[in-house]
């Protein structure tokens, strides 16, 4: 089973739990667990049902100051974000292993195709819900579930999709503010540009070209998809097409097959032609010119939107989704989620 790699993205997120629009997924929560409070030094298991998918959560032994409810809410928010973007959770069953460590925050995320989907991630023992609510790593790891395993030379597409989709998915689920998302994209995307001696995405395996070069590919494809379809289709339509054709992490596909499936799903040839331009040679991009066309102006540590910019409607469609993606999410995701939890050695929840 192919490991999707430990994420090493720099920077922190300042998240406002607000958003102007979203693909509404109403989740009714049934909670059956022990009393609220800090975790004891024992293993806890829980199950989260989201739509037709099941997430089995195992918290390894170790003290966590956050409550059980808040830890599971963090998992639910991440799953909700990914489900909003893709229209449903990527796999029918996910095993999620949470390992406490002495500290704060989230680190060490790894995703496998094992047993239908397996994620291991570390949570700091002193983490509060505020720390977890600003986390992006678990959403990133869950996005990995949605794409087939490809050859190691194409690792950039796996990390690039997860890096690009994660903040958009969180905005659409109202777990991140749109201006914060674009501030981070403007701040970080230049790291994916080719440098001297670059030999294309398939042959240049630096950190920047793997994570942000892959994200740059997705960003350019998203803009071109909106251009060719007059903002009716976007990257989510291509990625949903790949996933719905069976292309999740448990499958091994040639990259060309995945890109062709995505192009058929949107009805326009974008992914494969762009790959041919970027795979074995440097493909430079004038990012400042693109920000201006999209109507994104950087002002210190913030950005503001110019709504009469040439590609302002494309910016909004990338951020909040196209009409087809909104309908897909509403129709595909049942409005019910359940949490069932217990601590090892307890009879609760049985």
N, C-alpha and C positions, 0 to 999 in steps of 0.2 A: 504494500500500500504506500502511496507516495505522500511523504510529509510535505506540508505546505509552507514550512519555514517559520522561524521565530521572527515576529515583526519588530523592526527597529526604527520606526518612524519618529522623527524628532518633533519637538514642540508640544505644547499643552493646549487644551481646549477650554474655553470659557463658555459654558452652555447656558442659554436661557431656555427654559421650558416653555417656549412659545413658538408660534408659527402662524402665518396668515392663512395658509390653506393646508389641507391634508387629504389623503385617501382614507376615509373614515373606517376604522376597524374598532368596533365597540367590543371590549373584552369584559365579560362577566366573570368575576373571580370567586371561586369557592376555595376557601382556605381551611385545611384541616391539619393542624400542627400543634406543637407544644407551645407553652406560653412565650410571649415575646421577650426579647432581651438578648444579651450577648450569647454567642455560641459556647457551649461547654467544650471541654477537651475530649471530644468524641466525634465519630463519623455521623453525618446526617445524610439521608437520602430523601429525594423529593421527585415528584413527577409533575411536569407542566404539559398540559395539552393545549396546543394552539392550532386551530382548524383541525385537519386530519392528521397532524403530526404530534409526536410524543417526544419530550425532552426529559431524559432521566438525569437528574443532577445528583452527584455524589460529592460531598464536602469531606475532604480528608481530615484526619485528626489534627487538632490544633485550635487555639483560641482565636475567635474573631469577635471584635467588639460590635460589629454591625448586627442587627437583628436578623432572624431568619426571614421575616417578611421582606425586609429591605434587600437582602441578598437575592432573593427570588424575584423581587420586582426588577432588579437590575437585569437578571437573565430574561425576564419577560419583555422588558423594554428593548433589549437587543434583538430578540426573536421577532417582536412586533415590527421593528424598523425594517428588518430583512424581508419579512412577509409583506409589508406595505410596498416595497420596491418591486418584488417579484410576483406579487399577487397571491402567494402562498409560501409557506416555509419550504426551503429547498429539498429537504429529505423527510421521509416518513418517521424515522427514528434517529435521534441524536443522543449519544452518551456524553455528558459534560462532567469533567473532573475538575473540581476547584481545590487548589492546594494553598493553604495559608502560609504566609511567610512573615517574618518580623519586620514590620514597616507599614507604609501606606501606599495606596494605589493598586494598579493592575499591571502585570508584566508576564512575560514568558508564555504568550499564547502560541499553541501549536494545533494544527488540524490535520486529521487523517481520514482516509476513506474506510477505515476499519469498522466492521459490524454495522454498516449503513451510515456511519458518520461518528467521529469521535473528536472531541476538543479537550485539551488540557490547558488550564490557565491558572495563574497564581494571583492571589488576592492578599493584600497586606493586612496583618492582624489589627492594625489601628485605623483601618479605613472606615470612614463614615459613609452614609448614603450620599452625601454631597460629593464625596470622592468618586463613588461608583456612578453617579448620575452624569458625570462629565467624562466617563470612560468611553473610548472609541474602539478599544482593542477587541472586546468580545464581539461587537458587531462586525468588525473586520474579519475575524475568524469565522463567523457564521456565513459571511458572504462567500468564503472559500468553498463551502458545501455546494454552491450553485453551479460550479463549472467543472467539466471533466478533467481528469489528470492527463497532462500532456508531457512530452519529452522534456528532460531537464533543460535543454537549450532554450525552451520557451517559457521558463519559469517567470519571466517578466509579465506574461499575460495573466498568470494566476495572481501574482502580487499586485499588478496594475489594476485589475478589476476590483480587487478587495479595497485597495487604497482609494480608488475613484468613487466607487459606489457607496462606501461606508458613510461619509458625511451627508450625501444626498438622501440616503435611506433614512437617516436620523432626522433630517429636516422634514421629510414627508410624513414621518410618524410623530412630528411635533416634539421631538426630543433634542432639537438643536435649532438655533436661530439661523435664518438664511444669510444674514449679513456676516455672521461669524464663520459660516461655511465658506463663503466666497473669500473672506479675509484670509483664511488658511490656504485656500487653493492658490490665490494670488501670491501669497508668501512662499509657498513650497513648490509649485509646479515647475519652476525654472530648473530645479534640480534634476529633472528628467531630460533636459536638452543635451544633445551630443556635444562632446568636448573633443579636443585634438586627439587624433588617433582612433576615433570611434569607428566601429565596423558594423553598426546596425544593432538592433535589439537582440537578435539571435546570437550575436558574437561578442557583445560587450556586457559582461556580467558584473558590473560595478553595482554598489548599493543604489546609487541615484538612478541609473538606467533601468535597474530591475523594478524598483518600487515606483518611482516617479516617471521613468520612461514609459512603463506600462500604463500608468495613469494618464500620461500625455497622449498615448495612442487612443485610449478610451475617450478622452476629452475631444480630440480632433474628430474621431468617429461620430461622437454625439452631435457635434456642430454640423457635420456634413449630412448626417441622417436627417436632422431637422431642416437643413437647407433643401435637400432633394425632395422632401415630403411636405414642404410648407408647414412645418412644425406639427405634423400629424403623427410622426413616428420619431422615436429616439433610441438611445442605447439600451434602455430597459426593454424595449420591444425585441431587439436582437438577442439580448441575454435571456429573456423569458422564452424565446423560441428555442434557444439551445437547451435550456433546462427542461422545458416541456417535451422536447424530443428525446429525453432520457439522459442528457448530458450533465449529470451531477458528479460529485467527487468520487463516487464509487466506480465510475467508468473510466476507461483509458481510451482516449481518442487521439488521432492525429490533429494537430492544431488546424490544419487546412479544412478538415471536416467540420470542426466547430464553427469556424468563420463562415463557411459556405451555408451551414444551417442557419446561422444568424442572419445572413444576407437574404436567404429565402423567406425568413420570418418577417422581414421588413418590406420585402418586395423591391429593394434597390441594392445595387452592388456598392458597398462601402467598406466593409471590414476586410474582405480579401484584397481589393486593390490597395487599400492603405497599408496592409501588411506587406505587400509586395514592394512598396516604396520605402518601408522602414526596417525591413528584416535584416538586410545585409549592407546597409550604407547609412551614413548620417543623413538625417532629415531635419533640417533646422526649421524653426517656427518663430515668427515675430510675435511673441506673447504680448508685449505692450500694445501692439496694434489690435490684437484680439480683445484685450480687456477694454479698449476704447470702443470697439464695435459692439461688444456686449453691454456696454454702459456700466462698467465697474471702475470706479475711481478710488484709488487708494489715498487716504488722508491720514497720515501718521500710522497709528495702530488700528485704524478702522477703514472700512470702505463704505461708499455710498453708491446708490444706483441712479443712473440717468435713464429715465423711462422713454425718452425719444431717440435713443441710440439706435443705429441700424439693426442690431441683433438683440434688442431688449426683449422682444417676445421669445426669442430662442433662449435667452437667459432664464426667463420665467418658466419656460417649458422644461428645461433641464432641471430647474430647481424643484418645481412642484408636479411635474409630470404632464404627459399629453392626455387628451381626452380618452384615447384608447387604453392607455395604461391605467387611468383612474377607473374606468369601467372594469378592466380586468381584475384589479385588486378587490373591488367591491364584490364582484361576482364569485371570485375564487376563494375568498377567505371567510369561513364561517365565523360568526360573531360570538365565539365562546372559548373560554380558556379556563382550565382548572389547575389548581396547585394542590398537591398532596404531599405532606412531609412528615418525617419521623426521625428520631435520633436512634442510632444503633443501641440495641438493648432495651428499647422502650416498646410498649405495646400500642402506642398511639398510632392512629391511622390504619390499623390493620382490620 
